[in-house]
Amino acid sequence: MPADSSTTSNTTTTTTTASTPDQKLRTGSCLCGGVRYEVRGEPITTRVCHCANCKKATGAAFMTNGFFKEGQIRTIQGADLLKSFPDLNTESGTPLNRFFCSVCGSNVFLRSDPSGTRYDDIHIIALGTLDAPVEWSE
């Protein structure tokens, strides 16, 4: 599926078409395997974020995220192990909840504060937690 890429300030974006339920099923997990999830279809967009908060959350130069509709993602194990950090000081100004495994500390999911924002049905996956390599663009 063709993708459009662009770079603005601290984020590189790749946009693809949203999925349908019959598309490919992928799995992912945290480092210790306590939290497991499945995601169906293609992301709405992917972003490589270089903001200070993503750098600190990952301990790396950037964080690679996939944006999916709420119905595309399902936690299949370890939901009780997920803890969240309310990141209120984002560069976009939109509060973000960062979900991580309470056992190994892996960043797994991110979600905008759903208090009436236009992003309340978007879930973000830290793409490094996918079990198998994925090429999102052709």
Backbone torsions as a table, in degrees:
resi	resn	phi	psi	omega
1	MET	NA	125.8	-179.6
2	PRO	-63.4	149.6	180.0
3	ALA	-132.8	147.8	174.9
4	ASP	-101.3	135.3	179.0
5	SER	-120.7	144.1	174.9
6	SER	-150.6	158.6	178.8
7	THR	-126.6	129.1	174.9
8	THR	-136.6	135.8	-178.8
9	SER	36.9	-106.1	-174.1
10	ASN	-102.6	13.0	-174.3
11	THR	-134.0	135.4	170.2
12	THR	-106.7	131.1	-173.7
13	THR	-118.6	137.9	169.8
14	THR	-125.3	127.3	-177.3
15	THR	-111.7	133.8	175.3
16	THR	-129.4	177.0	178.7
17	THR	-81.4	141.0	179.4
18	ALA	-63.4	160.8	-172.5
19	SER	-92.6	170.4	169.6
20	THR	-117.3	158.2	-173.8
21	PRO	-59.4	-20.5	-176.7
22	ASP	-88.0	5.2	-179.2
23	GLN	-81.4	174.8	-173.6
24	LYS	-52.5	138.7	177.1
25	LEU	-101.3	126.7	177.9
26	ARG	-119.8	156.9	178.0
27	THR	-121.8	161.1	177.6
28	GLY	-154.6	168.8	-178.8
29	SER	-160.3	166.9	172.4
30	CYS	-78.8	178.0	-176.8
31	LEU	-61.4	-40.8	-178.3
32	CYS	-84.2	-10.2	179.9
33	GLY	83.3	2.0	-179.9
34	GLY	-68.8	-34.9	177.0
35	VAL	-105.0	125.4	178.2
36	ARG	-130.2	145.9	179.3
37	TYR	-143.5	166.3	171.4
38	GLU	-130.5	147.9	178.8
39	VAL	-132.9	135.2	-176.7
40	ARG	-110.0	131.0	174.2
41	GLY	85.7	-167.8	-175.6
42	GLU	-95.6	154.1	176.7
43	PRO	-71.6	156.9	172.6
44	ILE	-66.1	-41.7	178.3
45	THR	-158.3	160.2	170.1
46	THR	-122.1	149.5	179.9
47	ARG	-140.6	139.6	172.0
48	VAL	-106.8	109.2	-173.6
49	CYS	-101.3	132.3	-179.6
50	HIS	-112.4	15.6	-178.0
51	CYS	-67.8	160.3	-177.3
52	ALA	-59.3	-38.8	-177.8
53	ASN	-67.8	-41.2	177.6
54	CYS	-67.1	-37.4	176.3
55	LYS	-60.9	-44.8	-179.6
56	LYS	-69.4	-36.8	-179.5
57	ALA	-66.3	-32.9	-177.1
58	THR	-100.8	-21.5	-173.5
59	GLY	72.6	21.4	-176.8
60	ALA	-131.6	178.2	-178.1
61	ALA	-73.9	-16.1	-179.4
62	PHE	-164.5	170.1	175.4
63	MET	-129.6	131.4	-179.5
64	THR	-101.5	122.2	-173.6
65	ASN	-125.0	145.5	172.8
66	GLY	-114.3	132.5	-178.3
67	PHE	-101.0	126.1	-176.2
68	PHE	-131.9	155.5	172.3
69	LYS	-71.5	152.1	-176.5
70	GLU	-51.6	-42.1	-177.0
71	GLY	-71.5	-9.4	-178.7
72	GLN	-84.3	-17.7	-173.1
73	ILE	-115.9	138.3	176.9
74	ARG	-140.9	125.4	174.0
75	THR	-78.4	122.9	-176.0
76	ILE	-106.4	-9.7	178.7
77	GLN	-160.5	140.6	170.6
78	GLY	78.6	21.9	178.1
79	ALA	-56.8	-32.9	179.2
80	ASP	-70.2	-15.9	178.0
81	LEU	-85.2	-15.3	-178.4
82	LEU	-75.0	129.7	173.0
83	LYS	-119.0	159.0	-179.2
84	SER	-128.0	151.9	174.3
85	PHE	-119.3	121.7	178.7
86	PRO	-80.1	104.6	-179.8
87	ASP	-86.8	98.6	-174.5
88	LEU	-93.0	-9.5	-174.9
89	ASN	-111.6	55.4	-179.3
90	THR	-84.8	154.5	178.3
91	GLU	-64.4	-29.4	-180.0
92	SER	-77.5	-19.1	-176.4
93	GLY	88.1	-7.6	178.0
94	THR	-91.3	119.1	178.1
95	PRO	-56.5	144.7	-175.4
96	LEU	-133.1	131.1	173.9
97	ASN	-95.3	124.0	179.5
98	ARG	-102.6	116.4	-178.1
99	PHE	-98.4	131.9	-177.4
100	PHE	-138.8	158.0	177.2
101	CYS	-74.2	128.9	-178.5
102	SER	-75.1	-10.6	178.5
103	VAL	-90.3	-53.7	-174.7
104	CYS	-105.2	-12.6	177.6
105	GLY	84.5	3.0	-179.0
106	SER	-63.0	133.7	168.7
107	ASN	-68.6	129.1	-179.0
108	VAL	-119.3	-55.5	-176.5
109	PHE	-127.2	157.9	170.4
110	LEU	-135.6	149.8	178.0
111	ARG	-153.1	133.6	174.7
112	SER	-62.5	146.6	176.5
113	ASP	-55.1	117.5	-172.7
114	PRO	-77.4	14.8	-177.0
115	SER	-75.7	67.8	173.3
116	GLY	82.2	12.2	177.8
117	THR	-79.6	164.5	178.7
118	ARG	-74.7	-4.0	-178.0
119	TYR	-104.5	15.2	-171.1
120	ASP	-69.2	-9.7	175.7
121	ASP	-108.7	13.2	179.8
122	ILE	-103.0	129.3	174.6
123	HIS	-116.7	141.7	-176.5
124	ILE	-114.7	134.3	176.3
125	ILE	-109.3	134.7	168.9
126	ALA	-71.4	107.4	-169.7
127	LEU	-63.2	-20.2	175.7
128	GLY	-67.3	-11.2	179.4
129	THR	-90.6	-3.1	176.2
130	LEU	-65.6	143.9	-176.7
131	ASP	-71.8	-33.6	-177.6
132	ALA	-122.7	148.4	176.9
133	PRO	-60.5	143.9	-179.8
134	VAL	-132.2	136.8	172.7
135	GLU	-104.5	105.1	-175.7
136	TRP	-78.2	-23.6	179.4
137	SER	-122.3	154.7	-179.2
138	GLU	-104.4	NA	NA
